Every structure is written in structure tokens, then in C-alpha cells.
Amino acid sequence: MRNIVFALAVLSLAACSQGGMEHDATGVFEATEVIVSAEQAGRLMSFDVDEGDSLAAGQQVGLIDTVQLQLRAIRLGVTKEVYASQRPDVAKQIAVTKQQIAKAEQELKRYDALVRDNAANRKQLDDAESSVRVLRRQLDAQLSQLSNTTGSLNRQMDAAEIERWQVVDQLRKCRITSPISGTVLEKYAEAGEYAVPGKPLFKIADVSDMTLRTYVTAPQLTSLKIGQQVRVYADLGEDDSREYKGVIEWISDKAEFTPKTIQTRDERANLVYAVKVKVKNTDGILKIGMYGEADFLSEK
């Protein structure tokens, strides 16, 4: 397409140099085209797209088989619940040991009082103190073991949840949606076919904002700048045309040689610069590949 635009534009420039051209530049209308591809593998359960359809951004137009992914998401949810049920109840696990510690501390206080009253020997007090220390160490060991078990199960639950969210993302990608608002130009697949990641499904273009790609000569380039107003004329055939307002949105900073289809030596030596003119397709008449012309308004 770009080569066609180039040839048409340069031919028009040659005609202009011979006095047979009424407008400053000519070219072909283009639009931003997007090829939508499958992101997951599976059978196309539905694919409601036809060439010429107008789609809104985010509109769902098809669905890839999701049964296996849904079953996997359910299984991961159950796995997380299993891990959750295995987490120990710390309060219940250490309740007995805490009761033993409380009883041992009472015995320690009693023996301490008896020793002060010379009613018990020192060894009985030492034994009571040792019993309290042992039980407290047992409690610390229990708490450490329970904490490790709980932490391990929590990490396993987190891993299952992350994997489940990955499946949810894959399920989302099974929904075929339009990334932009526009018109479907081409359709590459049908419902019932098997899709693989990267397989093109359809092409869509935003035809509300069109671009007239044309070429200008070096002398013309000196009077052009980005943002400059342009009068654009769409060629409707049979000497009919329609005028639109345009704005220069891009000017190439590199010159290109005219193609060899221009036969004379002088014309082949000419350099031209690509220019893009943005045009609002307010009435929907402008089409991709339609021939157009432009007049560059002088800046005052």
C-alpha cells in the first residue's frame, strides 16, 4: 500500500511540474489497522464477526473453549481449602502445656514459701524450678513448630491462589474482544476452528480518524509545519469530490528518491518527503485506499 501511495503521489508531483495539477499534493487515505490474534489455544466456541461490522473498544466478539481452564481453577480453589483446613489451631495445641506451666508455677510458689519457713528442703524447690523451665521450653518449641507449620501451609495457600489467578487471566484471554473502536476489515477464522496463540482472527481499523499520506517536493517542504491546516479533497469518481479539513500531523525528516516508474532522468533525480495529514471522517465517506488531494493553507 505504501508503495502505491508513493507512486501515485510522485506521479501527481510530476504532473504538477508540467502544469497539469490543480492541488498541492495527492495521496491515498490510510487508517490505523490492528490485527487481533488469539491469546489462548482451543476451539473457537463462538466468533460473531463479519467484515464491515462496527465494533466498540472492549466489545466481546468470540470465545475460546474454557472448560479445562475452569476445571483447573476449581481444583486450585479446592487445594487452597485443603491447605487451610490443615492449619493448626495454635490456641488449642498449646492449651495443655500452658495449664501444666500454670500448675508448675503454683507448685514453685508453694515450695518457695515452704523453704522460707524451713518446712521443705532446697532440692524440692530446685526440682519445681526445673519443672517450670522445662515446660516453658516445651511451650516455646511447640510455638516454633506450629508457626513453621502454619507458615508453610500459608505459603502453599498463596502459591495455589497465585496459580488460580494465572488461570483466571488465561480465562480472560479466552474472550476475544476488540482492542479499539472501528470497522472490521478482514476476517481470518470461523467458529469451530482451532485457535493457537498468535493466530490472526480479524483485522480492524479506526476509520473515524483517517490519514492522507502524500509526498511533497523540497520547495514545498519549506512552507509546511506540523499542526498546519490543510484542505483535503476526497476523490469520489466521475469528477466528483468532497472537501474536508485536515491537519498536518507528521513530516518525514528524510528525503526519498522518486520511483523508477518516472522515466525521465530529471524526474528520477528528484527527492520527495512523506507527509501525513489527519482528517476527521465525519460523514463516513472516506475509505482506506481512496485517492485524495490536498491544498496547504499558507500561514499568516
Secondary structure by P-SEA (a helix, b strand, c coil): caaaaaaaaaaaaaaaaaccccccbbbbbbcbbbbbbbccccccccccccccccccccccccccccaaaaaaaaaaaaaaaaaaaacccccccaaaaaaaaaaaaaaaaaaaaaaaaccccaaaaaaaaaaaaaaaaaaaaaaaaaaaaaaaaaaaaaaaaaaaaaaaaaaaacbbbbcccccccccccccccccccccccbbbbcccbbbbcccccaaaaaaccccbbbbbbbbcccccbbbbbbbbcccccccccccccccccccccbbbbbbbbbbccccccccccccbbbbbbbcc
